[in-house]
């Protein structure tokens, strides 16, 4: 999974457009992803799995320090805003299941589904 993030980050042009903090759910809690974010100078706000802070070895302190950092706490406070938008797209706009087979057709469905909530928000202004 870490290599996927490497490829994604290498396609971005300048460092000026990078976010300061990366958020994600427990599925992205991978050691390679955390090391990649540190290497890029970003703060990791990925929700940690429970075993990282419950284990009994010397590596536990790294994850406890991450939980106590202010950047992690800010990322977790902003998480609900993003999750709410994904939930709306999934429940109300059909992103839960793909209508067609194939990555290209799924990508088209995902792009169009992402446009719909944005248009709804613009229309309500």
Secondary structure, DSSP 8 states (H G I E B T S, - for coil): -HHHHHHHHHTS--GGGS-SEEEE-GGG--HHHHHHHHHHT-EEEE---HHHHH--STTHHHHHHHHHSHHHHHHHHHHHHHHHHHHHHHHHSS-SS-SSSSHHHHHHHHHHHHHHHHHHHHHH-
